[in-house]
Amino acid sequence: MDESGRPLSPFLIYRWGVTNSLSILHRITGVGLSVGILVLACWLLAIATGPEPYASVMNMFGATWFKLPLAAWAFCFFYHLANGVRHLFWDAGHGFGQAGIKLGGLAVVVFAVLMTATYAMIGLV
Amino acid sequence: MSFKSPLNRVIGLGTAKEGVSHWWHQRVTAIALLPLGLWFAFAMLGVEIRSHAALIDWVSDPMTAVLLILTIICLIYHSFLGIRVVVEDYVAAKGVKVVTLLLSSFAHAFLGAVCLISILKIALGSG
């Protein structure tokens, strides 16, 4: 209850947990990927413009400070992809039990971390 | 002219007056982006990313160009729908909300056009 005496929507009362963190992370990674479209567009435009513009764009994308956002985008991509599959299962009515929620959440996080690490090791990010 | 009754016209459309089309389009593009996104992620491991000539070769391949174009279309639309939900959920002030949604629409249209024209220019051999 707030000072007006009217009941609040439950989302303000429930305690913070793993499941709702993973849920909000789906939105955060989604917004992150939307920002990443800007980089994708710059990259494609640079390829189409010519070798010299491409080299200068790649000098920026290849810089050390750019490795962090690239790794973050890789994580956003793999997390959003895996959690998106989880959402599709929910849409079909599966995986709503306690075990399903916990197992699915764990699987998504493990997948995203492993794939991001693999990408980082191969040297792309 | 429509022969639907006024009642039939509004059933299932809900308070937003557009039914479940936003929800459904979000899912359709999500399903399309599963194979397309994975293809792009794995293709990035295979191409020589530093070499401009290698990338021109790669994008010039008709199959690559087709898959890239489909990826961009689905990605831009999926992102546009997703950002709209986030803005509608978290931006309370009506004026700011409308302006943000407008900017999002223009940004998505602009970036989509940049990506598609770039791919087409390379694929059609004038890149």
gemmi code that builds the backbone of each chain (N, CA, C; Angstrom):
import gemmi

chains = {
    "A": [
        ("MET", (0.834, -1.197, 0.000), (0.000, 0.000, 0.000), (0.873, 1.254, 0.000)),
        ("ASP", (0.540, 2.232, -0.834), (1.248, 3.506, -0.761), (0.402, 4.484, 0.043)),
        ("GLU", (0.780, 5.776, 0.072), (0.075, 6.691, 0.977), (-1.368, 6.941, 0.563)),
        ("SER", (-1.698, 6.686, -0.711), (-3.077, 6.890, -1.145), (-3.986, 5.801, -0.593)),
        ("GLY", (-3.386, 4.739, -0.035), (-4.188, 3.684, 0.567), (-4.667, 2.660, -0.436)),
        ("ARG", (-4.334, 2.869, -1.727), (-4.783, 1.899, -2.726), (-3.733, 0.814, -2.904)),
        ("PRO", (-4.152, -0.431, -3.174), (-3.182, -1.520, -3.316), (-2.290, -1.322, -4.532)),
        ("LEU", (-1.047, -1.763, -4.408), (-0.102, -1.633, -5.501), (-0.135, -2.863, -6.379)),
        ("SER", (0.300, -2.671, -7.636), (0.468, -3.816, -8.520), (1.502, -4.754, -7.900)),
        ("PRO", (1.290, -6.087, -7.971), (2.162, -7.027, -7.254), (3.635, -6.938, -7.625)),
        ("PHE", (3.971, -6.438, -8.820), (5.370, -6.480, -9.229), (6.263, -5.615, -8.341)),
        ("LEU", (5.641, -4.660, -7.608), (6.441, -3.820, -6.722), (6.660, -4.472, -5.359)),
        ("ILE", (5.924, -5.537, -5.071), (6.004, -6.150, -3.741), (6.840, -7.428, -3.772)),
        ("TYR", (6.780, -8.177, -4.871), (7.498, -9.441, -4.946), (8.982, -9.224, -4.721)),
        ("ARG", (9.622, -10.190, -4.070), (11.059, -10.031, -3.815), (11.844, -10.297, -5.092)),
        ("TRP", (12.997, -9.659, -5.170), (13.884, -9.796, -6.324), (14.462, -11.216, -6.344)),
        ("GLY", (14.411, -11.896, -7.485), (14.917, -13.258, -7.552), (15.619, -13.540, -8.861)),
        ("VAL", (16.040, -14.788, -9.046), (16.770, -15.161, -10.257), (15.853, -15.072, -11.475)),
        ("THR", (14.640, -15.628, -11.333), (13.734, -15.721, -12.482), (13.387, -14.347, -13.053)),
        ("ASN", (13.072, -13.369, -12.172), (12.707, -12.056, -12.718), (13.942, -11.302, -13.224)),
        ("SER", (15.141, -11.618, -12.656), (16.370, -11.006, -13.179), (16.618, -11.475, -14.602)),
        ("LEU", (16.431, -12.792, -14.829), (16.632, -13.331, -16.171), (15.605, -12.750, -17.132)),
        ("SER", (14.395, -12.490, -16.622), (13.332, -11.937, -17.456), (13.679, -10.521, -17.899)),
        ("ILE", (14.138, -9.678, -16.951), (14.487, -8.299, -17.313), (15.745, -8.296, -18.178)),
        ("LEU", (16.615, -9.305, -17.966), (17.834, -9.402, -18.786), (17.476, -9.646, -20.257)),
        ("HIS", (16.336, -10.328, -20.499), (15.907, -10.552, -21.880), (15.660, -9.211, -22.573)),
        ("ARG", (15.017, -8.289, -21.838), (14.746, -6.961, -22.405), (16.024, -6.149, -22.550)),
        ("ILE", (16.890, -6.223, -21.521), (18.144, -5.445, -21.577), (18.997, -5.908, -22.763)),
        ("THR", (19.133, -7.245, -22.925), (19.942, -7.753, -24.036), (19.282, -7.389, -25.374)),
        ("GLY", (17.951, -7.372, -25.402), (17.236, -7.005, -26.621), (17.538, -5.570, -27.020)),
        ("VAL", (17.483, -4.654, -26.047), (17.797, -3.247, -26.320), (19.270, -3.119, -26.741)),
        ("GLY", (20.141, -3.888, -26.083), (21.566, -3.883, -26.437), (21.775, -4.295, -27.884)),
        ("LEU", (21.038, -5.327, -28.314), (21.163, -5.793, -29.695), (20.634, -4.748, -30.677)),
        ("SER", (19.567, -4.029, -30.278), (19.042, -2.963, -31.132), (20.100, -1.901, -31.357)),
        ("VAL", (20.836, -1.539, -30.290), (21.927, -0.573, -30.434), (23.002, -1.148, -31.358)),
        ("GLY", (23.194, -2.472, -31.278), (24.192, -3.141, -32.112), (23.900, -3.059, -33.600)),
        ("ILE", (22.614, -2.856, -33.954), (22.262, -2.706, -35.380), (23.035, -1.548, -35.995)),
        ("LEU", (23.299, -0.518, -35.168), (24.067, 0.638, -35.618), (25.454, 0.201, -36.106)),
        ("VAL", (26.099, -0.680, -35.328), (27.434, -1.178, -35.695), (27.344, -2.039, -36.956)),
        ("LEU", (26.317, -2.882, -37.015), (26.119, -3.739, -38.182), (25.948, -2.899, -39.448)),
        ("ALA", (25.142, -1.820, -39.324), (24.902, -0.942, -40.476), (26.190, -0.245, -40.907)),
        ("CYS", (26.968, 0.249, -39.925), (28.258, 0.897, -40.242), (29.172, -0.084, -40.973)),
        ("TRP", (29.198, -1.321, -40.478), (30.075, -2.353, -41.043), (29.687, -2.648, -42.495)),
        ("LEU", (28.376, -2.870, -42.750), (27.916, -3.181, -44.106), (28.140, -1.995, -45.045)),
        ("LEU", (27.862, -0.775, -44.544), (28.057, 0.425, -45.354), (29.528, 0.590, -45.716)),
        ("ALA", (30.412, 0.297, -44.756), (31.852, 0.421, -45.002), (32.312, -0.575, -46.063)),
        ("ILE", (31.789, -1.811, -46.012), (32.153, -2.805, -47.032), (31.728, -2.302, -48.405)),
        ("ALA", (30.494, -1.736, -48.480), (29.955, -1.290, -49.761), (30.673, -0.048, -50.271)),
        ("THR", (31.266, 0.748, -49.352), (31.879, 2.011, -49.771), (33.254, 1.809, -50.392)),
        ("GLY", (34.033, 0.874, -49.863), (35.336, 0.619, -50.478), (36.395, 0.173, -49.488)),
        ("PRO", (37.563, -0.268, -50.002), (38.615, -0.830, -49.141), (39.148, 0.159, -48.102)),
        ("GLU", (39.358, 1.440, -48.485), (39.942, 2.395, -47.532), (38.978, 2.721, -46.393)),
        ("PRO", (37.714, 3.093, -46.725), (36.775, 3.334, -45.624), (36.626, 2.092, -44.728)),
        ("TYR", (36.649, 0.894, -45.372), (36.499, -0.328, -44.574), (37.665, -0.499, -43.619)),
        ("ALA", (38.867, -0.199, -44.102), (40.058, -0.337, -43.248), (39.968, 0.600, -42.049)),
        ("SER", (39.500, 1.847, -42.279), (39.441, 2.774, -41.144), (38.351, 2.379, -40.150)),
        ("VAL", (37.213, 1.870, -40.672), (36.158, 1.395, -39.768), (36.650, 0.194, -38.961)),
        ("MET", (37.379, -0.709, -39.642), (37.877, -1.895, -38.939), (38.970, -1.549, -37.931)),
        ("ASN", (39.696, -0.429, -38.191), (40.673, 0.022, -37.203), (39.987, 0.393, -35.898)),
        ("MET", (38.789, 1.008, -36.021), (38.048, 1.368, -34.817), (37.463, 0.116, -34.155)),
        ("PHE", (36.823, -0.740, -34.970), (36.195, -1.943, -34.405), (37.240, -2.924, -33.869)),
        ("GLY", (38.471, -2.832, -34.393), (39.514, -3.750, -33.947), (40.285, -3.230, -32.756)),
        ("ALA", (39.986, -1.982, -32.334), (40.719, -1.383, -31.212), (40.431, -2.129, -29.906)),
        ("THR", (41.373, -2.010, -28.978), (41.253, -2.751, -27.712), (39.999, -2.349, -26.945)),
        ("TRP", (39.720, -1.029, -26.900), (38.554, -0.588, -26.113), (37.241, -1.117, -26.677)),
        ("PHE", (37.257, -1.519, -27.967), (36.015, -1.980, -28.588), (35.744, -3.460, -28.302)),
        ("LYS", (36.743, -4.156, -27.701), (36.541, -5.578, -27.414), (35.438, -5.805, -26.376)),
        ("LEU", (35.333, -4.863, -25.424), (34.313, -5.019, -24.380), (32.883, -4.936, -24.949)),
        ("PRO", (32.549, -3.839, -25.705), (31.207, -3.833, -26.296), (30.962, -5.013, -27.238)),
        ("LEU", (31.992, -5.452, -27.979), (31.795, -6.597, -28.883), (31.471, -7.861, -28.086)),
        ("ALA", (32.200, -8.078, -26.982), (31.920, -9.239, -26.133), (30.525, -9.122, -25.530)),
        ("ALA", (30.144, -7.888, -25.142), (28.813, -7.668, -24.574), (27.740, -7.992, -25.614)),
        ("TRP", (27.984, -7.592, -26.882), (27.008, -7.893, -27.933), (26.912, -9.392, -28.199)),
        ("ALA", (28.051, -10.075, -28.148), (28.031, -11.529, -28.330), (27.185, -12.172, -27.224)),
        ("PHE", (27.387, -11.707, -25.979), (26.597, -12.254, -24.878), (25.116, -11.937, -25.071)),
        ("CYS", (24.806, -10.670, -25.420), (23.413, -10.266, -25.667), (22.775, -11.174, -26.716)),
        ("PHE", (23.524, -11.414, -27.808), (23.000, -12.227, -28.908), (22.661, -13.638, -28.424)),
        ("PHE", (23.632, -14.312, -27.783), (23.409, -15.709, -27.391), (22.390, -15.820, -26.256)),
        ("TYR", (22.389, -14.849, -25.341), (21.397, -14.895, -24.262), (19.995, -14.677, -24.816)),
        ("HIS", (19.848, -13.630, -25.633), (18.529, -13.278, -26.168), (17.991, -14.400, -27.055)),
        ("LEU", (18.887, -15.032, -27.814), (18.496, -16.148, -28.688), (17.998, -17.329, -27.856)),
        ("ALA", (18.805, -17.739, -26.847), (18.439, -18.900, -26.034), (17.194, -18.621, -25.199)),
        ("ASN", (17.144, -17.441, -24.580), (15.981, -17.115, -23.764), (14.742, -16.912, -24.632)),
        ("GLY", (14.956, -16.484, -25.871), (13.840, -16.360, -26.807), (13.206, -17.714, -27.093)),
        ("VAL", (14.059, -18.744, -27.209), (13.549, -20.106, -27.410), (12.713, -20.514, -26.192)),
        ("ARG", (13.214, -20.134, -24.983), (12.471, -20.435, -23.758), (11.098, -19.752, -23.784)),
        ("HIS", (11.086, -18.498, -24.280), (9.814, -17.778, -24.399), (8.859, -18.486, -25.356)),
        ("LEU", (9.412, -19.023, -26.469), (8.557, -19.721, -27.436), (7.951, -20.974, -26.802)),
        ("PHE", (8.754, -21.679, -25.970), (8.209, -22.843, -25.260), (7.089, -22.415, -24.318)),
        ("TRP", (7.288, -21.283, -23.613), (6.237, -20.781, -22.719), (4.987, -20.432, -23.513)),
        ("ASP", (5.181, -19.801, -24.705), (4.040, -19.431, -25.536), (3.228, -20.669, -25.910)),
        ("ALA", (3.951, -21.820, -26.077), (3.274, -23.066, -26.439), (2.707, -23.759, -25.195)),
        ("GLY", (2.934, -23.164, -24.019), (2.338, -23.708, -22.794), (3.203, -24.694, -22.040)),
        ("HIS", (4.499, -24.768, -22.390), (5.381, -25.727, -21.715), (6.370, -25.030, -20.782)),
        ("GLY", (6.823, -25.761, -19.767), (7.939, -25.304, -18.933), (7.590, -24.300, -17.857)),
        ("PHE", (6.340, -24.321, -17.376), (5.947, -23.351, -16.359), (6.152, -23.851, -14.929)),
        ("GLY", (6.466, -25.149, -14.756), (6.666, -25.688, -13.404), (7.942, -25.145, -12.781)),
        ("GLN", (8.075, -25.319, -11.466), (9.280, -24.855, -10.763), (10.543, -25.427, -11.399)),
        ("ALA", (10.528, -26.761, -11.664), (11.706, -27.427, -12.229), (12.015, -26.873, -13.617)),
        ("GLY", (10.980, -26.714, -14.434), (11.157, -26.220, -15.791), (11.736, -24.823, -15.804)),
        ("ILE", (11.226, -23.938, -14.931), (11.695, -22.548, -14.862), (13.170, -22.517, -14.453)),
        ("LYS", (13.513, -23.298, -13.411), (14.886, -23.264, -12.891), (15.862, -23.871, -13.905)),
        ("LEU", (15.470, -25.043, -14.453), (16.339, -25.750, -15.400), (16.534, -24.914, -16.676)),
        ("GLY", (15.426, -24.356, -17.169), (15.485, -23.537, -18.385), (16.373, -22.317, -18.188)),
        ("GLY", (16.202, -21.642, -17.049), (17.009, -20.453, -16.758), (18.485, -20.785, -16.692)),
        ("LEU", (18.786, -21.899, -16.018), (20.188, -22.330, -15.892), (20.775, -22.656, -17.262)),
        ("ALA", (19.985, -23.397, -18.073), (20.455, -23.796, -19.403), (20.775, -22.573, -20.258)),
        ("VAL", (19.898, -21.567, -20.185), (20.076, -20.359, -20.997), (21.347, -19.614, -20.592)),
        ("VAL", (21.564, -19.466, -19.280), (22.743, -18.741, -18.796), (24.023, -19.494, -19.166)),
        ("VAL", (24.023, -20.830, -18.959), (25.205, -21.637, -19.281), (25.510, -21.539, -20.771)),
        ("PHE", (24.458, -21.662, -21.606), (24.638, -21.573, -23.060), (25.239, -20.222, -23.453)),
        ("ALA", (24.665, -19.139, -22.912), (25.117, -17.797, -23.294), (26.568, -17.568, -22.882)),
        ("VAL", (26.933, -17.995, -21.661), (28.300, -17.780, -21.180), (29.283, -18.618, -21.999)),
        ("LEU", (28.929, -19.893, -22.248), (29.828, -20.780, -23.004), (30.043, -20.268, -24.425)),
        ("MET", (28.937, -19.854, -25.085), (29.054, -19.399, -26.469), (29.846, -18.091, -26.557)),
        ("THR", (29.628, -17.180, -25.583), (30.378, -15.923, -25.571), (31.862, -16.213, -25.368)),
        ("ALA", (32.174, -17.151, -24.453), (33.567, -17.519, -24.190), (34.195, -18.142, -25.434)),
        ("THR", (33.421, -18.999, -26.141), (33.927, -19.622, -27.365), (34.250, -18.563, -28.406)),
        ("TYR", (33.327, -17.613, -28.568), (33.547, -16.524, -29.514), (34.790, -15.741, -29.149)),
        ("ALA", (34.950, -15.452, -27.863), (36.100, -14.671, -27.405), (37.393, -15.428, -27.677)),
        ("MET", (37.370, -16.758, -27.479), (38.582, -17.559, -27.662), (38.971, -17.647, -29.130)),
        ("ILE", (37.961, -17.792, -30.005), (38.260, -17.874, -31.433), (38.869, -16.557, -31.913)),
        ("GLY", (38.595, -15.477, -31.180), (39.301, -14.235, -31.456), (38.493, -13.197, -32.189)),
        ("LEU", (37.206, -13.458, -32.384), (36.392, -12.484, -33.104), (36.116, -11.264, -32.238)),
        ("VAL", (35.948, -11.502, -30.936), (35.625, -10.355, -30.076), (36.839, -9.953, -29.248)),
    ],
    "B": [
        ("MET", (-16.353, -1.718, -49.088), (-17.235, -1.723, -47.911), (-17.220, -3.084, -47.266)),
        ("SER", (-17.439, -3.080, -45.965), (-17.372, -4.327, -45.208), (-18.771, -4.754, -44.782)),
        ("PHE", (-19.003, -6.070, -44.868), (-20.291, -6.591, -44.430), (-20.249, -7.097, -42.993)),
        ("LYS", (-19.101, -6.846, -42.305), (-18.986, -7.270, -40.913), (-19.876, -6.402, -40.038)),
        ("SER", (-20.479, -7.004, -39.028), (-21.251, -6.212, -38.075), (-20.276, -5.460, -37.177)),
        ("PRO", (-20.705, -4.327, -36.589), (-19.807, -3.563, -35.704), (-19.253, -4.435, -34.568)),
        ("LEU", (-20.081, -5.343, -34.035), (-19.630, -6.211, -32.943), (-18.524, -7.137, -33.432)),
        ("ASN", (-18.758, -7.751, -34.593), (-17.774, -8.682, -35.142), (-16.447, -7.981, -35.414)),
        ("ARG", (-16.539, -6.696, -35.778), (-15.334, -5.959, -36.134), (-14.414, -5.746, -34.934)),
        ("VAL", (-14.975, -5.578, -33.743), (-14.141, -5.258, -32.578), (-13.766, -6.480, -31.750)),
        ("ILE", (-14.469, -7.607, -31.946), (-14.171, -8.786, -31.125), (-12.730, -9.246, -31.328)),
        ("GLY", (-12.005, -9.409, -30.223), (-10.635, -9.903, -30.291), (-9.602, -8.824, -30.512)),
        ("LEU", (-10.035, -7.562, -30.677), (-9.056, -6.513, -30.960), (-8.494, -5.876, -29.691)),
        ("GLY", (-9.166, -6.026, -28.551), (-8.643, -5.526, -27.291), (-8.583, -4.011, -27.210)),
        ("THR", (-7.928, -3.513, -26.121), (-7.919, -2.062, -25.881), (-7.030, -1.325, -26.870)),
        ("ALA", (-6.028, -2.003, -27.428), (-5.132, -1.327, -28.370), (-5.748, -1.275, -29.763)),
        ("LYS", (-6.878, -1.944, -29.958), (-7.629, -1.935, -31.225), (-6.849, -2.535, -32.388)),
        ("GLU", (-5.852, -3.370, -32.083), (-5.142, -4.003, -33.195), (-4.943, -5.493, -32.947)),
        ("GLY", (-5.661, -6.032, -31.964), (-5.608, -7.467, -31.732), (-4.241, -7.965, -31.326)),
        ("VAL", (-3.910, -9.176, -31.767), (-2.648, -9.793, -31.340), (-1.567, -9.690, -32.417)),
        ("SER", (-1.753, -8.772, -33.400), (-0.815, -8.758, -34.529), (0.607, -8.426, -34.089)),
        ("HIS", (0.752, -7.474, -33.137), (2.093, -7.122, -32.667), (2.757, -8.344, -32.046)),
        ("TRP", (2.034, -9.000, -31.150), (2.530, -10.206, -30.461), (2.901, -11.270, -31.485)),
        ("TRP", (2.036, -11.486, -32.451), (2.255, -12.555, -33.430), (3.454, -12.244, -34.332)),
        ("HIS", (3.543, -10.991, -34.823), (4.674, -10.619, -35.680), (6.002, -10.745, -34.933)),
        ("GLN", (5.984, -10.422, -33.628), (7.187, -10.574, -32.815), (7.636, -12.028, -32.810)),
        ("ARG", (6.665, -12.953, -32.699), (7.001, -14.395, -32.671), (7.466, -14.889, -34.034)),
        ("VAL", (6.784, -14.458, -35.087), (7.158, -14.919, -36.435), (8.590, -14.500, -36.758)),
        ("THR", (8.916, -13.215, -36.469), (10.277, -12.756, -36.753), (11.288, -13.438, -35.834)),
        ("ALA", (10.857, -13.754, -34.587), (11.762, -14.452, -33.651), (12.126, -15.826, -34.200)),
        ("ILE", (11.113, -16.556, -34.688), (11.356, -17.904, -35.218), (12.238, -17.825, -36.460)),
        ("ALA", (11.989, -16.825, -37.314), (12.821, -16.667, -38.513), (14.258, -16.324, -38.138)),
        ("LEU", (14.422, -15.526, -37.070), (15.763, -15.077, -36.688), (16.586, -16.180, -36.018)),
        ("LEU", (15.934, -17.243, -35.555), (16.698, -18.350, -34.949), (17.704, -18.927, -35.943)),
        ("PRO", (17.254, -19.490, -37.087), (18.242, -19.997, -38.053), (19.080, -18.886, -38.682)),
        ("LEU", (18.444, -17.730, -38.994), (19.179, -16.643, -39.659), (20.288, -16.094, -38.762)),
        ("GLY", (19.974, -15.904, -37.470), (20.959, -15.371, -36.533), (22.112, -16.343, -36.326)),
        ("LEU", (21.773, -17.628, -36.174), (22.824, -18.633, -35.984), (23.693, -18.735, -37.234)),
        ("TRP", (23.047, -18.670, -38.413), (23.814, -18.681, -39.668), (24.807, -17.527, -39.693)),
        ("PHE", (24.337, -16.321, -39.348), (25.200, -15.144, -39.389), (26.349, -15.282, -38.385)),
        ("ALA", (26.020, -15.738, -37.173), (27.043, -15.871, -36.123), (28.136, -16.848, -36.556)),
        ("PHE", (27.734, -17.984, -37.172), (28.726, -18.973, -37.585), (29.457, -18.538, -38.859)),
        ("ALA", (28.748, -17.815, -39.743), (29.396, -17.308, -40.955), (30.513, -16.333, -40.592)),
        ("MET", (30.301, -15.546, -39.519), (31.306, -14.568, -39.094), (32.612, -15.249, -38.676)),
        ("LEU", (32.485, -16.507, -38.205), (33.690, -17.242, -37.811), (34.455, -17.729, -39.044)),
        ("GLY", (33.728, -17.893, -40.167), (34.339, -18.465, -41.355), (34.974, -17.450, -42.291)),
        ("VAL", (34.460, -16.196, -42.293), (35.007, -15.218, -43.235), (36.214, -14.506, -42.641)),
        ("GLU", (37.073, -14.055, -43.558), (38.257, -13.309, -43.125), (37.836, -11.857, -42.928)),
        ("ILE", (37.543, -11.521, -41.658), (36.848, -10.262, -41.376), (37.691, -9.020, -41.673)),
        ("ARG", (39.034, -9.176, -41.668), (39.929, -8.035, -41.905), (40.084, -7.725, -43.392)),
        ("SER", (39.771, -8.720, -44.244), (40.028, -8.554, -45.670), (38.790, -8.039, -46.401)),
        ("HIS", (38.905, -6.836, -46.952), (37.790, -6.241, -47.685), (37.420, -7.085, -48.903)),
        ("ALA", (38.455, -7.589, -49.619), (38.204, -8.381, -50.829), (37.456, -9.668, -50.487)),
        ("ALA", (37.835, -10.300, -49.368), (37.181, -11.549, -48.957), (35.712, -11.299, -48.629)),
        ("LEU", (35.415, -10.139, -48.011), (34.028, -9.824, -47.652), (33.201, -9.520, -48.889)),
        ("ILE", (33.822, -8.816, -49.875), (33.115, -8.538, -51.130), (32.750, -9.871, -51.799)),
        ("ASP", (33.716, -10.804, -51.820), (33.464, -12.140, -52.374), (32.304, -12.814, -51.667)),
        ("TRP", (32.339, -12.716, -50.332), (31.330, -13.404, -49.513), (29.932, -12.843, -49.765)),
        ("VAL", (29.790, -11.492, -49.708), (28.467, -10.876, -49.877), (27.994, -11.016, -51.328)),
        ("SER", (28.937, -11.092, -52.289), (28.557, -11.217, -53.699), (27.917, -12.557, -54.014)),
        ("ASP", (28.187, -13.559, -53.190), (27.549, -14.866, -53.380), (26.037, -14.678, -53.217)),
        ("PRO", (25.243, -15.071, -54.258), (23.798, -14.797, -54.201), (23.127, -15.345, -52.940)),
        ("MET", (23.531, -16.539, -52.508), (22.892, -17.139, -51.320), (23.196, -16.311, -50.072)),
        ("THR", (24.448, -15.834, -49.972), (24.796, -14.974, -48.835), (23.940, -13.715, -48.840)),
        ("ALA", (23.835, -13.096, -50.036), (23.077, -11.847, -50.142), (21.617, -12.064, -49.751)),
        ("VAL", (21.026, -13.166, -50.229), (19.626, -13.465, -49.892), (19.462, -13.626, -48.381)),
        ("LEU", (20.337, -14.435, -47.771), (20.231, -14.672, -46.331), (20.484, -13.395, -45.537)),
        ("LEU", (21.438, -12.581, -45.994), (21.713, -11.309, -45.315), (20.500, -10.388, -45.368)),
        ("ILE", (19.875, -10.291, -46.553), (18.713, -9.412, -46.718), (17.563, -9.881, -45.822)),
        ("LEU", (17.308, -11.206, -45.814), (16.253, -11.732, -44.948), (16.564, -11.459, -43.482)),
        ("THR", (17.848, -11.641, -43.105), (18.245, -11.387, -41.721), (17.978, -9.940, -41.341)),
        ("ILE", (18.377, -9.003, -42.224), (18.204, -7.582, -41.932), (16.721, -7.226, -41.790)),
        ("ILE", (15.891, -7.719, -42.725), (14.458, -7.400, -42.674), (13.846, -7.890, -41.357)),
        ("CYS", (14.115, -9.167, -41.007), (13.561, -9.728, -39.773), (14.122, -9.016, -38.552)),
        ("LEU", (15.430, -8.734, -38.572), (16.092, -8.090, -37.441), (15.521, -6.699, -37.187)),
        ("ILE", (15.395, -5.900, -38.255), (14.899, -4.526, -38.108), (13.453, -4.550, -37.590)),
        ("TYR", (12.618, -5.411, -38.163), (11.211, -5.464, -37.751), (11.093, -5.971, -36.308)),
        ("HIS", (11.845, -7.015, -35.971), (11.833, -7.582, -34.617), (12.297, -6.537, -33.595)),
        ("SER", (13.349, -5.818, -33.937), (13.893, -4.779, -33.059), (12.892, -3.631, -32.905)),
        ("PHE", (12.274, -3.232, -34.015), (11.269, -2.167, -33.993), (10.118, -2.528, -33.058)),
        ("LEU", (9.625, -3.774, -33.171), (8.517, -4.222, -32.316), (8.950, -4.283, -30.856)),
        ("GLY", (10.175, -4.784, -30.610), (10.660, -4.940, -29.240), (10.875, -3.601, -28.554)),
        ("ILE", (11.516, -2.673, -29.258), (11.774, -1.345, -28.681), (10.445, -0.656, -28.372)),
        ("ARG", (9.445, -0.869, -29.246), (8.145, -0.251, -29.023), (7.534, -0.726, -27.704)),
        ("VAL", (7.636, -2.040, -27.421), (7.094, -2.579, -26.168), (7.819, -1.976, -24.970)),
        ("VAL", (9.162, -1.919, -25.068), (9.959, -1.392, -23.957), (9.593, 0.076, -23.697)),
        ("VAL", (9.489, 0.881, -24.770), (9.145, 2.299, -24.610), (7.750, 2.430, -24.010)),
        ("GLU", (6.790, 1.655, -24.527), (5.412, 1.744, -24.026), (5.328, 1.346, -22.557)),
        ("ASP", (6.199, 0.410, -22.139), (6.155, -0.060, -20.752), (6.833, 0.888, -19.768)),
        ("TYR", (7.906, 1.551, -20.196), (8.711, 2.299, -19.224), (8.649, 3.808, -19.366)),
        ("VAL", (8.188, 4.326, -20.508), (8.089, 5.777, -20.661), (6.649, 6.183, -20.377)),
        ("ALA", (6.445, 6.860, -19.238), (5.087, 7.158, -18.797), (4.535, 8.431, -19.439)),
        ("ALA", (5.379, 9.486, -19.572), (4.906, 10.776, -20.105), (4.520, 10.618, -21.576)),
        ("LYS", (3.294, 11.028, -21.898), (2.764, 10.749, -23.224), (3.572, 11.403, -24.344)),
        ("GLY", (3.945, 12.693, -24.142), (4.695, 13.402, -25.176), (6.028, 12.747, -25.455)),
        ("VAL", (6.760, 12.425, -24.362), (8.075, 11.793, -24.511), (7.920, 10.437, -25.195)),
        ("LYS", (6.853, 9.721, -24.817), (6.616, 8.392, -25.386), (6.426, 8.479, -26.901)),
        ("VAL", (5.566, 9.405, -27.335), (5.278, 9.530, -28.773), (6.538, 9.922, -29.543)),
        ("VAL", (7.303, 10.884, -28.986), (8.530, 11.320, -29.660), (9.541, 10.177, -29.735)),
        ("THR", (9.687, 9.422, -28.622), (10.623, 8.294, -28.613), (10.229, 7.240, -29.644)),
        ("LEU", (8.923, 6.942, -29.719), (8.460, 5.947, -30.690), (8.701, 6.425, -32.128)),
        ("LEU", (8.489, 7.747, -32.358), (8.747, 8.298, -33.686), (10.216, 8.155, -34.054)),
        ("LEU", (11.100, 8.542, -33.095), (12.543, 8.457, -33.351), (12.949, 7.013, -33.605)),
        ("SER", (12.368, 6.085, -32.838), (12.669, 4.661, -33.026), (12.262, 4.205, -34.420)),
        ("SER", (11.062, 4.628, -34.858), (10.594, 4.257, -36.201), (11.565, 4.756, -37.272)),
        ("PHE", (11.943, 6.054, -37.159), (12.823, 6.639, -38.173), (14.197, 5.972, -38.143)),
        ("ALA", (14.726, 5.727, -36.932), (16.050, 5.114, -36.815), (16.048, 3.717, -37.427)),
        ("HIS", (14.999, 2.928, -37.146), (14.929, 1.581, -37.702), (14.815, 1.614, -39.225)),
        ("ALA", (13.972, 2.533, -39.739), (13.814, 2.641, -41.194), (15.134, 3.040, -41.840)),
        ("PHE", (15.824, 4.019, -41.220), (17.088, 4.506, -41.771), (18.150, 3.410, -41.778)),
        ("LEU", (18.332, 2.740, -40.631), (19.365, 1.707, -40.536), (19.041, 0.525, -41.446)),
        ("GLY", (17.751, 0.187, -41.549), (17.349, -0.895, -42.443), (17.693, -0.563, -43.883)),
        ("ALA", (17.407, 0.681, -44.282), (17.702, 1.111, -45.656), (19.206, 1.090, -45.916)),
        ("VAL", (19.998, 1.570, -44.946), (21.460, 1.573, -45.092), (21.970, 0.138, -45.303)),
        ("CYS", (21.507, -0.789, -44.466), (21.965, -2.182, -44.568), (21.575, -2.789, -45.914)),
        ("LEU", (20.302, -2.614, -46.306), (19.821, -3.260, -47.532), (20.514, -2.702, -48.769)),
        ("ILE", (20.642, -1.360, -48.849), (21.304, -0.765, -50.012), (22.764, -1.215, -50.089)),
        ("SER", (23.438, -1.297, -48.926), (24.832, -1.736, -48.908), (24.957, -3.157, -49.448)),
        ("ILE", (24.082, -4.060, -48.960), (24.131, -5.456, -49.412), (23.853, -5.535, -50.912)),
        ("LEU", (22.801, -4.804, -51.364), (22.430, -4.855, -52.785), (23.543, -4.311, -53.668)),
        ("LYS", (24.193, -3.224, -53.210), (25.263, -2.614, -54.015), (26.396, -3.626, -54.221)),
        ("ILE", (26.759, -4.323, -53.134), (27.835, -5.311, -53.249), (27.381, -6.503, -54.095)),
        ("ALA", (26.168, -6.994, -53.810), (25.682, -8.206, -54.466), (25.467, -7.995, -55.960)),
        ("LEU", (25.067, -6.775, -56.347), (24.801, -6.519, -57.752), (26.040, -6.038, -58.488)),
        ("GLY", (27.179, -6.087, -57.798), (28.446, -5.940, -58.489), (28.974, -4.548, -58.695)),
        ("SER", (28.420, -3.545, -57.981), (28.974, -2.202, -58.143), (29.668, -1.741, -56.858)),
        ("GLY", (30.003, -2.718, -55.981), (30.610, -2.353, -54.700), (32.126, -2.380, -54.748)),
    ],
}
model = gemmi.Model(1)
for chain_id, residues in chains.items():
    chain = gemmi.Chain(chain_id)
    for i, (resn, *xyz) in enumerate(residues, 1):
        res = gemmi.Residue()
        res.name, res.seqid = resn, gemmi.SeqId(i, " ")
        for name, pos in zip(("N", "CA", "C"), xyz):
            atom = gemmi.Atom()
            atom.name, atom.element = name, gemmi.Element(name[0])
            atom.pos, atom.b_iso = gemmi.Position(*pos), 0.0
            res.add_atom(atom)
        chain.add_residue(res)
    model.add_chain(chain)
structure = gemmi.Structure()
structure.add_model(model)
structure.setup_entities()
